[in-house]
Amino acid sequence: MQIVMDVALNEWFKKQTKWKNRADFARAIEINDSTLGDYFKGRHQPSNENRKKLFKATGLECFEPTEAEEAPQVKPPIPLPEKWEVPWNDVGQQLVVIGQAVAQLGKLISSSATSDVVSKVQAVEDALYALNDQLEFFKEGSPNSRKILRRQLDGPDVGYVTTLLKALFDEERFQDWLAMTTHQVKG
C-alpha cells in the first residue's frame, strides 16, 4: 500500500530531530519554504529535482526517483513553419472593430451632454470592454498583426483617448488636460 506523500512527509517530520521547524528544513535542502509547505499540505507534487532533494534528506520511499525520472528528458525541437501565415481576414475585422470602438469612446467621452449620465457611463463601460476584447487578439497575436494595427490606427486619436481616460480619474488632472487639449478624434 502506497502512503500519500504529504502524509509520509508530515509523519517523518514529526519524528525527525535534526530541524526545529519547516523553514530550517526548507533552507537546508534548498527548497522554497512556500513550495515545501505545499508539499506538506498535499497541494502540489514535487518536481523531479525536489523529489531527489526530499529523498536525500528523508529517505522516504515515496520520494525515491524512478529510472524514468533519473534519465534526462530531451524534447525534440518544435518545427517552425517555413512561412508564417497571417490571418488577414481576422486582422482586418479586428482593425475595423477597434477603429470603431476608439472613435466611439472618443465621441462618448468628449460629449458635453450630462442629462443622462448613467447611460453615458454604461456606454463608455461597454465600449471599453468591447475594445479590450478586440485588443486581446493583438496581445496574443503575431508581431505582424500588431504592426498592421499600428499602421491602421491614428496615433494621436489613441493618445487622446488614453490620456482622457487617465485624466478622468483625477478632477484636477482632468481640468488641466481639458484646458490644454485641442485634438478632435477623426472617427
TACOR-V237131 format. One line per field, one symbol per residue. ss: DSSP state (h for helix, s for strand, l for the rest). phi: phi as a letter, one per 40 degrees, with the letter a starting at -180 (. if undefined). psi: psi as a letter, one per 30 degrees, with the letter a starting at -180 (. if undefined). A space follows every 50 residues. Layout:
# TACOR-V237131
ss: ???
phi: ???
psi: ???
This chain:
# TACOR-V237131
ss: llllhhhhhhhhhhhllllllhhhhhhhhlllhhhhhhhhhllllllhhh hhhhhhhhllhhhlllhhhhlllllllllllllllllhhhhhhhhhhhhh hhhhhhhhhhllllllhhhhhhhhhhhhhhhhhhhhhhhhllhhhhhhhh hhllhhhhhhhhhhhhhlllhhhhhhhhhhlllllll
phi: .cccdcccccccccccbcbcaccccccccfbddcccdccccgcbcccdcc cccccccbgcdcbcccdccccccbccccccccbccbcdccccccccccdc cccccdcccccccbcbdccccccccccccccddccddcccccdcccccdc ccccdccccdcccccccccadccccccccccbcbcce
psi: kkkkeeeeeeeeeeflgekeleeeeeeeghkkeeeeeeeefgelkkleee eeeeeeeegkeffkkleeefkkjjkkkkkkkekkkkieeeeeeeeeeeee eeeeeeeeefkfkgeieeeeeeeeeeeeeeeeeefeefefaleeeeeeee eekjeeeeeeeeeeeeefgjeeeeeeeeffkfkkke.
